[in-house]
Amino acid sequence: MVAGKQLRVVLHKPKITELERLVSLCAAGQLTPVIDCTYPLEKFQDAFARFASGQFTGKIVLLVDSALA
């Protein structure tokens, strides 16, 4: 339990046609991800705290290469 929320792992095996559709939408510039914020991997605690707060809109992204931050 985190801040009154239960975390669950959801596994989904997408169909190749779904992936092809996503690729075509990305290539056409018709798919835009909503990113709330990014954190370097070293600050994963801050990212998790943001998630636990529930005060975010979009994805919280952890950057593996801190040079990208």
MMTF fields as JSON, N, C-alpha, C and O atoms, coordinates in Angstrom:
{
  "mmtfVersion": "1.0.0",
  "mmtfProducer": "UNKNOWN",
  "numBonds": 275,
  "numAtoms": 276,
  "numGroups": 69,
  "numChains": 1,
  "numModels": 1,
  "chainsPerModel": [1],
  "groupsPerChain": [69],
  "chainIdList": ["A"],
  "bondAtomList": [4, 2, 8, 6, 12, 10, 16, 14, 20, 18, 24, 22, 28, 26, 32, 30, 36, 34, 40, 38, 44, 42, 48, 46, 52, 50, 56, 54, 60, 58, 64, 62, 68, 66, 72, 70, 76, 74, 80, 78, 84, 82, 88, 86, 92, 90, 96, 94, 100, 98, 104, 102, 108, 106, 112, 110, 116, 114, 120, 118, 124, 122, 128, 126, 132, 130, 136, 134, 140, 138, 144, 142, 148, 146, 152, 150, 156, 154, 160, 158, 164, 162, 168, 166, 172, 170, 176, 174, 180, 178, 184, 182, 188, 186, 192, 190, 196, 194, 200, 198, 204, 202, 208, 206, 212, 210, 216, 214, 220, 218, 224, 222, 228, 226, 232, 230, 236, 234, 240, 238, 244, 242, 248, 246, 252, 250, 256, 254, 260, 258, 264, 262, 268, 266, 272, 270],
  "bondOrderList": [1, 1, 1, 1, 1, 1, 1, 1, 1, 1, 1, 1, 1, 1, 1, 1, 1, 1, 1, 1, 1, 1, 1, 1, 1, 1, 1, 1, 1, 1, 1, 1, 1, 1, 1, 1, 1, 1, 1, 1, 1, 1, 1, 1, 1, 1, 1, 1, 1, 1, 1, 1, 1, 1, 1, 1, 1, 1, 1, 1, 1, 1, 1, 1, 1, 1, 1, 1],
  "groupList": [{"groupName": "MET", "atomNameList": ["N", "CA", "C", "O"], "elementList": ["N", "C", "C", "O"], "formalChargeList": [0, 0, 0, 0], "bondAtomList": [1, 0, 2, 1, 3, 2], "bondOrderList": [1, 1, 2], "singleLetterCode": "M", "chemCompType": "L-PEPTIDE LINKING"}, {"groupName": "VAL", "atomNameList": ["N", "CA", "C", "O"], "elementList": ["N", "C", "C", "O"], "formalChargeList": [0, 0, 0, 0], "bondAtomList": [1, 0, 2, 1, 3, 2], "bondOrderList": [1, 1, 2], "singleLetterCode": "V", "chemCompType": "L-PEPTIDE LINKING"}, {"groupName": "ALA", "atomNameList": ["N", "CA", "C", "O"], "elementList": ["N", "C", "C", "O"], "formalChargeList": [0, 0, 0, 0], "bondAtomList": [1, 0, 2, 1, 3, 2], "bondOrderList": [1, 1, 2], "singleLetterCode": "A", "chemCompType": "L-PEPTIDE LINKING"}, {"groupName": "GLY", "atomNameList": ["N", "CA", "C", "O"], "elementList": ["N", "C", "C", "O"], "formalChargeList": [0, 0, 0, 0], "bondAtomList": [1, 0, 2, 1, 3, 2], "bondOrderList": [1, 1, 2], "singleLetterCode": "G", "chemCompType": "PEPTIDE LINKING"}, {"groupName": "LYS", "atomNameList": ["N", "CA", "C", "O"], "elementList": ["N", "C", "C", "O"], "formalChargeList": [0, 0, 0, 0], "bondAtomList": [1, 0, 2, 1, 3, 2], "bondOrderList": [1, 1, 2], "singleLetterCode": "K", "chemCompType": "L-PEPTIDE LINKING"}, {"groupName": "GLN", "atomNameList": ["N", "CA", "C", "O"], "elementList": ["N", "C", "C", "O"], "formalChargeList": [0, 0, 0, 0], "bondAtomList": [1, 0, 2, 1, 3, 2], "bondOrderList": [1, 1, 2], "singleLetterCode": "Q", "chemCompType": "L-PEPTIDE LINKING"}, {"groupName": "LEU", "atomNameList": ["N", "CA", "C", "O"], "elementList": ["N", "C", "C", "O"], "formalChargeList": [0, 0, 0, 0], "bondAtomList": [1, 0, 2, 1, 3, 2], "bondOrderList": [1, 1, 2], "singleLetterCode": "L", "chemCompType": "L-PEPTIDE LINKING"}, {"groupName": "ARG", "atomNameList": ["N", "CA", "C", "O"], "elementList": ["N", "C", "C", "O"], "formalChargeList": [0, 0, 0, 0], "bondAtomList": [1, 0, 2, 1, 3, 2], "bondOrderList": [1, 1, 2], "singleLetterCode": "R", "chemCompType": "L-PEPTIDE LINKING"}, {"groupName": "HIS", "atomNameList": ["N", "CA", "C", "O"], "elementList": ["N", "C", "C", "O"], "formalChargeList": [0, 0, 0, 0], "bondAtomList": [1, 0, 2, 1, 3, 2], "bondOrderList": [1, 1, 2], "singleLetterCode": "H", "chemCompType": "L-PEPTIDE LINKING"}, {"groupName": "PRO", "atomNameList": ["N", "CA", "C", "O"], "elementList": ["N", "C", "C", "O"], "formalChargeList": [0, 0, 0, 0], "bondAtomList": [1, 0, 2, 1, 3, 2], "bondOrderList": [1, 1, 2], "singleLetterCode": "P", "chemCompType": "L-PEPTIDE LINKING"}, {"groupName": "ILE", "atomNameList": ["N", "CA", "C", "O"], "elementList": ["N", "C", "C", "O"], "formalChargeList": [0, 0, 0, 0], "bondAtomList": [1, 0, 2, 1, 3, 2], "bondOrderList": [1, 1, 2], "singleLetterCode": "I", "chemCompType": "L-PEPTIDE LINKING"}, {"groupName": "THR", "atomNameList": ["N", "CA", "C", "O"], "elementList": ["N", "C", "C", "O"], "formalChargeList": [0, 0, 0, 0], "bondAtomList": [1, 0, 2, 1, 3, 2], "bondOrderList": [1, 1, 2], "singleLetterCode": "T", "chemCompType": "L-PEPTIDE LINKING"}, {"groupName": "GLU", "atomNameList": ["N", "CA", "C", "O"], "elementList": ["N", "C", "C", "O"], "formalChargeList": [0, 0, 0, 0], "bondAtomList": [1, 0, 2, 1, 3, 2], "bondOrderList": [1, 1, 2], "singleLetterCode": "E", "chemCompType": "L-PEPTIDE LINKING"}, {"groupName": "SER", "atomNameList": ["N", "CA", "C", "O"], "elementList": ["N", "C", "C", "O"], "formalChargeList": [0, 0, 0, 0], "bondAtomList": [1, 0, 2, 1, 3, 2], "bondOrderList": [1, 1, 2], "singleLetterCode": "S", "chemCompType": "L-PEPTIDE LINKING"}, {"groupName": "CYS", "atomNameList": ["N", "CA", "C", "O"], "elementList": ["N", "C", "C", "O"], "formalChargeList": [0, 0, 0, 0], "bondAtomList": [1, 0, 2, 1, 3, 2], "bondOrderList": [1, 1, 2], "singleLetterCode": "C", "chemCompType": "L-PEPTIDE LINKING"}, {"groupName": "ASP", "atomNameList": ["N", "CA", "C", "O"], "elementList": ["N", "C", "C", "O"], "formalChargeList": [0, 0, 0, 0], "bondAtomList": [1, 0, 2, 1, 3, 2], "bondOrderList": [1, 1, 2], "singleLetterCode": "D", "chemCompType": "L-PEPTIDE LINKING"}, {"groupName": "TYR", "atomNameList": ["N", "CA", "C", "O"], "elementList": ["N", "C", "C", "O"], "formalChargeList": [0, 0, 0, 0], "bondAtomList": [1, 0, 2, 1, 3, 2], "bondOrderList": [1, 1, 2], "singleLetterCode": "Y", "chemCompType": "L-PEPTIDE LINKING"}, {"groupName": "PHE", "atomNameList": ["N", "CA", "C", "O"], "elementList": ["N", "C", "C", "O"], "formalChargeList": [0, 0, 0, 0], "bondAtomList": [1, 0, 2, 1, 3, 2], "bondOrderList": [1, 1, 2], "singleLetterCode": "F", "chemCompType": "L-PEPTIDE LINKING"}],
  "groupTypeList": [0, 1, 2, 3, 4, 5, 6, 7, 1, 1, 6, 8, 4, 9, 4, 10, 11, 12, 6, 12, 7, 6, 1, 13, 6, 14, 2, 2, 3, 5, 6, 11, 9, 1, 10, 15, 14, 11, 16, 9, 6, 12, 4, 17, 5, 15, 2, 17, 2, 7, 17, 2, 13, 3, 5, 17, 11, 3, 4, 10, 1, 6, 6, 1, 15, 13, 2, 6, 2],
  "groupIdList": [1, 2, 3, 4, 5, 6, 7, 8, 9, 10, 11, 12, 13, 14, 15, 16, 17, 18, 19, 20, 21, 22, 23, 24, 25, 26, 27, 28, 29, 30, 31, 32, 33, 34, 35, 36, 37, 38, 39, 40, 41, 42, 43, 44, 45, 46, 47, 48, 49, 50, 51, 52, 53, 54, 55, 56, 57, 58, 59, 60, 61, 62, 63, 64, 65, 66, 67, 68, 69],
  "secStructList": [7, 5, 6, 6, 5, 7, 7, 7, 7, 7, 7, 7, 7, 7, 7, 2, 2, 2, 2, 2, 2, 2, 2, 2, 2, 2, 2, 6, 6, 7, 7, 7, 7, 7, 3, 3, 3, 3, 3, 3, 4, 4, 4, 2, 2, 2, 2, 2, 2, 2, 2, 2, 2, 6, 7, 7, 1, 1, 3, 3, 3, 3, 3, 1, 1, 4, 4, 4, 7],
  "xCoordList": [0.843, 0.0, 0.88, 1.839, 0.556, 1.264, 0.224, -0.594, 0.251, -0.661, -2.108, -2.843, -2.509, -3.883, -4.186, -5.345, -3.167, -3.355, -2.636, -1.562, -3.238, -2.605, -1.957, -2.605, -0.68, 0.038, -0.149, -0.092, -0.374, -0.516, 0.327, 0.495, 0.848, 1.591, 0.612, -0.094, 0.586, -0.3, 0.57, 1.349, 0.434, 1.196, 0.264, -0.843, 0.725, -0.074, 0.833, 1.868, 0.46, 1.232, 0.487, -0.522, 1.003, 0.288, 0.367, 1.321, -0.65, -0.658, 0.225, 0.346, 0.838, 1.728, 0.978, 1.566, -0.297, -1.068, -1.228, -1.237, -1.354, -1.44, -0.141, -0.156, 0.981, 2.288, 2.527, 3.049, 2.143, 2.295, 1.458, 1.894, 0.272, -0.587, 0.055, 0.037, 0.618, 1.303, 2.502, 2.734, 3.261, 4.411, 3.965, 4.59, 2.888, 2.411, 1.902, 2.119, 1.237, 0.783, 1.964, 1.938, 2.997, 4.199, 4.878, 5.262, 5.027, 5.694, 4.938, 5.545, 3.613, 2.786, 2.677, 2.067, 3.264, 3.195, 1.83, 1.495, 1.044, -0.314, -0.416, -1.504, 0.689, 0.69, 1.681, 2.874, 1.191, 2.04, 1.913, 0.833, 2.993, 2.91, 2.785, 3.342, 2.061, 1.92, 2.9, 2.721, 3.932, 4.96, 4.839, 4.981, 4.577, 4.455, 5.814, 5.98, 6.791, 8.117, 9.125, 8.76, 10.401, 11.477, 12.446, 12.639, 13.044, 14.029, 15.202, 15.007, 16.421, 17.548, 17.394, 16.792, 17.936, 17.783, 18.223, 17.663, 19.236, 19.751, 18.703, 18.834, 17.675, 16.641, 15.317, 14.239, 15.42, 14.209, 13.312, 12.095, 13.907, 13.092, 12.166, 11.003, 12.667, 11.843, 10.718, 9.585, 11.046, 10.043, 8.948, 7.764, 9.34, 8.354, 7.515, 6.315, 8.128, 7.371, 6.335, 5.212, 6.703, 5.754, 4.601, 3.439, 4.92, 3.884, 2.971, 1.748, 3.567, 2.79, 1.887, 0.837, 2.289, 1.473, 0.174, -0.815, 0.183, -1.006, -1.211, -2.212, -0.297, -0.411, 0.369, 1.292, 0.0, 0.675, -0.342, -1.388, 0.004, -0.805, 0.132, 1.018, -0.046, 0.847, 1.857, 1.735, 2.84, 3.837, 4.975, 5.348, 5.505, 6.697, 7.821, 7.768, 8.826, 9.86, 11.175, 11.631, 11.776, 13.121, 14.1, 13.955, 15.096, 16.098, 17.252, 17.863, 17.557, 18.635, 19.974, 20.91, 20.079, 21.31, 21.142, 20.407, 21.808, 21.627, 22.104, 21.806, 22.831, 23.248, 22.035, 22.114, 20.934, 19.727, 18.925, 18.046, 19.198, 18.398, 18.632, 18.033],
  "yCoordList": [-1.192, 0.0, 1.245, 1.34, 2.17, 3.441, 4.542, 4.649, 5.354, 6.496, 6.079, 6.774, 4.948, 4.5, 3.861, 3.568, 3.638, 3.024, 1.685, 1.523, 0.754, -0.553, -0.65, -0.401, -1.013, -1.161, -2.573, -3.542, -2.676, -3.985, -4.028, -3.021, -5.185, -5.389, -5.898, -6.884, -5.205, -5.612, -5.944, -5.112, -7.153, -7.57, -7.622, -8.154, -7.067, -7.053, -7.405, -6.769, -8.391, -8.758, -8.19, -8.742, -7.074, -6.429, -7.25, -7.991, -7.095, -7.738, -6.919, -5.705, -7.572, -6.881, -5.781, -4.748, -5.982, -4.953, -3.701, -2.587, -3.879, -2.731, -1.937, -0.707, -2.646, -1.988, -1.269, -0.155, -1.913, -1.279, -0.009, 0.98, -0.027, 1.161, 2.296, 3.453, 1.958, 2.964, 3.559, 4.767, 2.709, 3.186, 4.143, 5.181, 3.796, 4.675, 6.006, 7.05, 5.984, 7.226, 8.094, 9.312, 7.468, 8.213, 8.813, 9.982, 8.026, 8.506, 9.666, 10.559, 9.654, 10.715, 11.922, 12.93, 11.823, 12.929, 13.087, 14.162, 12.024, 12.076, 11.505, 11.461, 11.073, 10.492, 11.268, 11.304, 11.878, 12.666, 12.153, 12.236, 11.623, 11.166, 12.358, 13.427, 12.163, 13.204, 12.867, 11.89, 13.691, 13.475, 14.576, 15.761, 14.162, 15.119, 15.678, 16.892, 14.794, 15.23, 14.112, 12.952, 14.49, 13.513, 13.643, 14.723, 12.516, 12.473, 11.626, 10.611, 12.019, 11.115, 9.898, 9.979, 8.795, 7.545, 7.69, 7.056, 8.534, 8.717, 9.321, 9.219, 9.941, 10.574, 9.807, 10.4, 8.475, 7.671, 7.826, 7.666, 8.138, 8.345, 9.544, 9.496, 10.611, 11.788, 11.452, 11.91, 10.653, 10.254, 9.423, 9.621, 8.499, 7.669, 8.512, 8.277, 9.483, 10.369, 11.151, 11.346, 11.599, 12.312, 11.389, 11.794, 10.151, 9.174, 8.931, 8.917, 8.741, 8.449, 9.611, 9.405, 10.832, 11.994, 12.032, 12.618, 11.404, 11.422, 12.748, 12.922, 13.677, 15.012, 15.106, 15.911, 14.289, 14.322, 14.079, 13.462, 14.584, 14.368, 13.872, 14.606, 12.668, 12.089, 11.159, 10.786, 10.8, 9.84, 10.51, 11.651, 9.787, 10.196, 9.33, 8.102, 9.976, 9.273, 9.268, 10.306, 8.087, 7.951, 7.864, 7.01, 8.742, 8.746, 7.846, 8.047, 6.87, 5.939, 6.621, 6.402, 7.442, 8.183, 9.582, 10.388, 9.888, 11.177, 12.339, 13.493, 12.066, 13.126, 13.704, 14.801, 12.982, 13.432, 14.376, 15.073, 14.422, 15.242, 16.715, 17.529],
  "zCoordList": [0.0, 0.0, 0.0, 0.767, -0.841, -0.915, -0.893, -1.808, 0.141, 0.256, -0.008, -0.71, 0.554, 0.404, -0.941, -1.235, -1.764, -3.069, -3.095, -2.516, -3.763, -3.891, -5.261, -6.278, -5.292, -6.549, -7.072, -6.316, -8.376, -8.997, -10.255, -10.943, -10.543, -11.775, -12.815, -12.604, -13.939, -15.024, -16.222, -16.687, -16.71, -17.877, -19.073, -18.996, -20.166, -21.382, -22.547, -22.746, -23.299, -24.487, -25.694, -26.132, -26.225, -27.334, -28.614, -28.847, -29.422, -30.727, -31.654, -31.489, -32.621, -33.55, -34.299, -34.619, -34.581, -35.291, -34.427, -34.949, -33.108, -32.205, -32.218, -32.254, -32.187, -32.197, -33.527, -33.556, -34.612, -35.924, -36.013, -36.602, -35.44, -35.443, -34.632, -35.053, -33.473, -32.662, -33.392, -33.335, -34.077, -34.838, -35.934, -36.153, -36.619, -37.697, -37.142, -37.756, -36.002, -35.385, -34.956, -35.13, -34.395, -33.99, -35.211, -35.196, -36.261, -37.468, -38.101, -38.692, -37.975, -38.555, -37.626, -37.984, -36.438, -35.494, -34.847, -34.35, -34.852, -34.306, -32.902, -32.329, -32.35, -31.01, -30.159, -30.459, -29.115, -28.24, -26.814, -26.228, -26.242, -24.86, -23.91, -24.161, -22.841, -21.828, -20.705, -19.978, -20.578, -19.564, -18.52, -18.822, -17.296, -16.186, -15.81, -15.701, -15.61, -15.201, -15.445, -15.638, -15.431, -15.582, -14.412, -13.853, -14.062, -12.983, -13.427, -14.095, -13.072, -13.317, -12.405, -11.334, -12.84, -12.084, -10.635, -9.74, -10.407, -9.045, -8.11, -6.89, -8.664, -7.842, -7.913, -7.886, -8.005, -8.103, -6.88, -6.98, -5.719, -4.522, -4.714, -4.313, -5.321, -5.579, -6.574, -6.421, -7.583, -8.566, -7.901, -8.173, -7.038, -6.362, -5.402, -5.262, -4.747, -3.855, -4.647, -4.181, -5.843, -6.716, -7.074, -7.037, -7.419, -7.751, -6.551, -6.686, -5.39, -4.185, -3.795, -3.187, -4.142, -3.794, -4.588, -4.148, -5.755, -6.603, -7.312, -8.008, -7.153, -7.737, -9.046, -9.166, -10.015, -11.304, -12.417, -12.218, -13.579, -14.77, -15.851, -16.289, -16.275, -17.272, -16.634, -15.468, -17.405, -16.964, -16.186, -16.459, -15.234, -14.508, -15.075, -15.001, -15.636, -16.379, -15.606, -15.128, -15.491, -14.923, -16.08, -16.955, -16.09, -17.149, -16.757, -15.707, -17.57, -17.275, -17.49, -16.721, -18.523, -18.794, -18.235, -18.806, -17.13, -16.471, -17.335, -17.025, -18.4, -19.314, -20.053, -20.606, -20.066, -20.735, -19.865, -20.373, -18.571, -17.643, -17.829, -17.125]
}
